[in-house]
Structures are given as structure tokens and as C-alpha cells.
Amino acid sequence: MEFPRIQLQESITIHHLISFHYFEYAKGYVFDGEQHDFWELLYVDKGEVEVRADDHIHTLQQGHMIFHKPEEFHTVSVKHEHKPPNLIVISFECASAAMSDFENKVVPLGDRERNMLSLIIQEGFQAFLPPFDRPSVHNLERNPEAPFASEQLIKTYLEALLITLIRNQKQASTPIDAAIKIKQSSLQKEKAEQRIVQQIVAYLKDNLSQSFTQDQLCQTFHLGKSRLKELFQSQMQTGVLEAFKSLKIEQAKTYIREDHYNFTEIAAMLGYASIHYFSRDFKKTVGMSPSDYAKSVKARV
């Protein structure tokens, strides 16, 4: 018996990635401009910036994305009255006819699209080696320790983002379509948020000996404080630092049960400055001191 095959159609295909940048510009910064034969997207992650695209000048604020089509001359400047911006700039080759929908467009991103962009950024920072903040550096260097299929995920997530933005423009506005869109968007947003939190938790588990501030975690995962707080409250019903502390204490309980280290060694292995702070956090979380917990474990044997 023969099974018919159907070749899947591709409406948006990214052929090559050319540049991957995350800039943090100060007031007064000016990029004199360039033009090239490939597409470039610029997203304002924070602050605001003035962008010139051929003869058009746009002031972009946080949450806005602009697309520069091939051979379009474009510049970037940060006025002194602007809030200093953080910018994501990604250049790529795409010959798909559907890309014409992005010509001369400034697009506001919703939560769903911002989550997709966040996934692209996270994969990019793992797939390639720094620097990511130099406008003159375009030669991407692969990270030999990149996670499996990082580059493919960048391509997949970027294509999905472009498809989603085009669909948003073409989406029918009937009540039924609107209801379906809201339901799908809600489910996809939930899954995207789960993935982000899972990635952060995995990172924390791999670094239990460290001490992080909320600002450091925001910088590492390119999330605002309010967004980071919202994600952890939604997915784990706690704050990120509280979750990190709980992970440390859970590992401490494992160490105590293994009975290979004393309390001073465990405190040091988990990044505590002293056994006093370790004991305080342990008792607050577990409801008993480390020594009492050790006794209770031995009593169960």
C-alpha cells in the first residue's frame, strides 16, 4: 500500500542570519546609517529612539518594532530628551514574497509576540559568542558549547514571529474569529511563559552556589523587573529570588540526607556568606533548623 505524501508549504523562510545585536545606548548616541541588500528588524526593548528609514522619520517607544527592507537607508539616534534605549537588531535574508507586508511598517508587539522575541534572544545568546553590542561587528561566531539545535530554533522562532505578525494584520475581525484568536493567544502565551520560567529555573539550579540580584537576572534573560515578577507570580506563585532560595534549601536538604558534608560546608556550597544566614533561611523555609532536620531524617531510618 502506498501512502501519499504532501510537501509542506513554506510562506516565510529565513535563509541566512547576518547580524544579531542587543544594544544599550546612552543619550546622544548617533548611528550615521547604512543600507544593505537584506532585511533588518529593530525592536525597542526599553526607552525610545529616533529612526530614519529613507525619507521617513519615526520616534519608536518601548514595544515597537520597525522593519528595514533591502536597500533602504536607515539611521538611529538617541535624543537627549529620550529615555536611553535598549535595542534588539536582527538582520537576515528572506526572499519570501510575504515579506512585502513589512515594508514601511512600524509594528507594536503584544505579549505573545514579545515572548516569541524573548525566545529568539535567549537562543541567540547561547548560539553565538559575544560581543553583541558593537554596531560594527556583523560576523557571527558560533559558540562551540551551544545547546543542541540553537540555530535551528532561532530560525524557527523568527519565522514564527514573522508569520504571527502577518496573521495579526490579516486576521478577520468577526466575533467568532476574534474569540478563537483570543483563546489561541491565551494558550500560546501560557506555553511561552512556561518555557521562559523553566529556562530561568534551570539556570538557577545550575548556579546554586551563586548569589544573584533581580537586576542581574533581568539582564541575563533580557526581561524587565515587572515582567520577571509577573512571570514567576503567574507560573510559580512566588518571586524569582524566593524561588531561588527555595531551590537552595531543597538542595541543602538533599546534602543533609546524603550526610557527606557538615552544615558549614553546605552553606558555602550554596553561596551563603555564613552558616548563620543559611540556618536562618533553612528554618524559615523548612520550619526547623538544619540540625533538627538532620535528626528527623535519621529518626526515619
Secondary structure by P-SEA (a helix, b strand, c coil): cbbbbbcccccccccccccccccccccccccccccccbbbbbbcccbbbbbbcccccccccccbbbbbcccccbbbbbcccccbbbbbbbbbbbccccccccccbbbbbcaaaaaaaaaaaaaaaaacccccccccccccccccccccaaaaaaaaaaaaaaaaaaaaaaccccaaaaaaaaaaaaaaaaaaaaaaaaaaaaaaaacccccccaaaaaaaacccaaaaaaaaaacccccaaaaaaaaaaaaaaaaaaaccccaaaaaaaaccccaaaaaaaaaaaccccaaaaaaaaaaac
